[in-house]
């Protein structure tokens, strides 16, 4: 058992190393080890036979903890962003849904994953997908240019989830949608598991609770936040790391960027799991409208004196 790194940079390096090895075939292609074939995993995660059959070779690496397409309601002509695109499975499926008038951008911080995804796109001559190198805490995407954000079991790997959600809000158009699959923490991890590097890079030790995720999303400025836990995910999580299914589960996480001025200071919501997000007390109105995309948007110094 290797100890979990403590600094954000060390965590990103550990995650990049593991998924770089997966991309080049030097590590098991699953959030955990000892996994079945990628197609079998895809079916367990909720992808249809038709979806899996439509993918370019090598796009499905058996990664993920759900099917974000199922809650994204993608439409022709939309611009879609995939956070942590990996081999490109969700990008290629989204490209089919948005059609030739739409566009899909996949962002990944692992060069070997990008190389694999780009080769898959070339092999099928997919013209409406683009893969960019970058970190999901600092997206290489312009403000207000994206209709829908997808992600599949990636946010849990970030050491700075608050920045991930602030960046997601920044790049979304007003009314834009967040539709991700990720793991959530059901109960506190044992100290040994919490400190285990394999559990961190294997989508277990970095999970946050439902309430924490709801609070982060509201603080970033999102509304209509829902976190729906998938109890059936215990089956495939057990294959990642036996015993982990007691502590984490897959969930569908959806939210919307407000159409009007973003405000992170008055939101509260109850998820489908019945866990209520903490409310945040409102502050006095600022002398002029301002976005709540910044970490200090709700600090007293931002309010009128």
C-alpha positions, 0 to 999 in steps of 0.5 A, a space after each residue: 500500500 502506497 501512501 497518498 500524496 498530500 500536495 495538489 501537484 503531487 496528486 495530479 502527478 500520481 493521477 496523470 501517471 496512472 492514466 498515462 499508463 492505462 492509455 499506453 496499455 501498461 496498467 489495467 483499464 479500469 478505475 480499479 484493477 482486475 477488471 473485466 473487458 471494457 465492453 462488459 464494463 460499458 454495459 454495466 455502466 449503462 451504455 447500450 450495445 448500439 452506443 458501444 458498437 458505434 465507437 472507434 477502436 480504442 475509445 472505450 478503455 473501461 473507465 468511468 462510473 456511469 453514463 453521463 449521456 443518459 442525463 445530458 439530453 444533448 441536442 443537435 447543434 450544441 457545444 459539449 465539453 467533456 472534463 477528463 475525456 480519456 480515450 474519448 468514449 463520451 466525446 464520440 457519443 456526444 458528437 453523434 447526438 449534436 451532429 455536424 452543426 454541433 461541436 465537442 471538446 474533450 479536455 484531458 491532462 494526460 498527453 498519452 490519453 490525448 494521443 489515443 483519443 486523437 488517433 481514434 478521431 482520425 481513424 473514423 474521420 470524426 470532424 466535430 470533436 477536438 481534444 485539448 491538453 489541460 487541467 479541469 481546474 483551469 480549462 483551456 476554453 473561453 468564457 460562456 461558449 459551452 452548452 453542456 458539460 459532461 464528465 465521467 468519474 473524473 471530478 473525484 480525482 481533482 484535489 481542488 473540486 471547488 475550482 473545477 465547478 467554478 471553471 465549469 460555470 465560467 465556460 457555460 453559457 447562461 442556461 447551460 447544463 452540467 451532467 456528470 457521473 461521479 462517485 460520492 462518499 457514503 460514509 467516512 473511509 477508514 484511515 488506511 483506505 483514505 491514505 492509500 494511493 491506489 484508492 485515490 487514483 482508483 476513484 475511491 479516496 477522493 470522493 466527496 459527500 452528497 452534501 459537500 458536492 451540493 454546497 460546492 455547486 451552489 457556491 460556484 453559482 449553479 442552480 437546480 442541483 441534483 445528486 442521484 445516487 445509484 445503489 446498483 453501482 455497488 456491483 462494479 465498485 466491488 470489482 475496482 476495490 473489494 470493500 470500497 462499495 460500502 463507502 462510495 457509490 456512483 451518482 448522476 450529478 446535474 446542475 444549471 447555470 442561471 440564465 440571469 445574473 449568477 448569484 452564489 449567495 442565496 441557494 439551497 436545495 435538496 437532492 434526490 437522495 434526501 440530503 439537504 445542502 447547507 444554506 448560505 446567508 445572503 449578503 447586502 447587494 453590491 453596488 453593481 452586478 458582478 459574477 459569482 465565478 470568483 472564490 471571493 464572490 460572497 465575501 463581505 468585502 464584495 458587498 456594499 459598505 
